[in-house]
């Protein structure tokens, strides 16, 4: 498995555990299920989720405001960087690596999930519990997500690469079709005039024969 695909599987697992993966745009989800414009800065808004749980976490990987500020600074991004998909993916990858898991190459194991459990409360420790005593996903469920995730196809990657060459938002209103790999079709054999005449005569004789 190539590094890009392995990382994509891990990121899908974290989104599933954090409950954002089911959303159309997981990158614009706040704690509690509300949404925000992830082309802008972190909303930094405390949400009351009920049952005494409050949080200002936001984004696909539910970054707390102070975590987002710290990790973007470590990545060399400017202050108040937008919470774009690209920035969030980079931030999650960086946080995982700081915990000892390079998601570009690491397999999904109970040990690796346990290393990440202090970073994401929904990931299980070796005891199968949340590091912070919160609801947690099981190793079996997360492994199923990891193995069942389908990485982007060659065409999807090519389209994404083309879109990156455009300014933000520029590709959204363009009337163009996604890149498609042309189908290879068998061409008909070219016939010379005598062969064409022969086929015509044969066809005519078949018609005459059907009339008798």
Residue pairs with C-beta under 8 A, 6 or more apart in sequence:
1 9
3 104
3 105
4 104
4 151
5 151
6 103
6 104
6 105
6 106
7 89
7 93
7 103
7 104
8 149
8 151
8 152
9 108
9 146
9 149
9 151
10 96
10 101
10 103
10 106
10 108
10 146
11 60
11 61
11 89
11 92
11 93
11 103
12 21
12 145
12 146
12 149
13 108
13 142
13 145
13 146
13 149
14 60
14 61
14 92
14 116
14 120
14 123
15 21
15 26
15 60
15 61
16 137
16 142
16 145
17 120
17 122
17 123
17 136
17 137
17 142
18 60
18 61
18 62
18 120
18 122
19 122
20 26
20 29
20 59
20 60
20 61
20 62
21 60
23 29
23 35
25 35
25 38
26 60
27 38
27 59
27 60
27 83
27 84
27 85
27 88
28 35
28 36
28 37
28 38
28 59
28 83
29 35
29 36
29 58
29 59
29 60
30 36
30 43
30 45
30 47
30 57
30 58
31 47
31 49
31 55
31 56
31 57
31 58
31 62
32 47
32 48
32 49
32 55
34 47
36 43
36 58
38 59
38 82
38 83
38 84
38 85
38 88
39 82
39 83
39 84
39 168
39 169
40 82
40 83
41 80
41 81
41 82
41 83
42 58
42 59
42 63
42 65
42 68
42 69
42 83
43 56
43 58
44 56
44 58
44 65
45 56
45 58
46 54
46 55
46 56
47 54
47 55
47 56
48 54
49 55
53 134
55 62
55 64
56 64
56 65
57 63
57 64
58 65
58 68
58 83
59 68
59 83
59 88
60 85
60 88
60 92
61 88
61 91
61 92
61 95
61 120
62 120
63 71
63 83
63 88
63 91
67 95
68 83
68 91
69 79
71 91
71 94
71 95
72 78
72 79
72 81
72 87
72 91
73 79
74 94
75 90
75 91
75 94
77 87
81 87
84 168
93 103
93 104
95 119
96 102
96 103
96 116
96 119
97 103
99 115
99 116
99 118
99 119
100 115
101 112
101 115
101 116
106 112
108 142
108 143
108 146
110 124
110 126
110 139
111 126
113 123
113 124
113 139
113 142
114 123
114 124
114 125
114 126
116 123
117 123
117 124
117 125
117 130
117 131
118 131
121 130
121 131
121 132
121 134
121 136
122 130
122 134
122 135
122 136
122 137
123 130
123 131
123 136
123 137
123 142
124 130
124 136
124 137
124 138
124 139
124 142
125 131
128 136
128 138
128 139
129 136
130 136
152 160
154 181
155 178
155 179
155 180
155 181
158 179
159 178
159 179
162 171
162 179
163 171
191 199
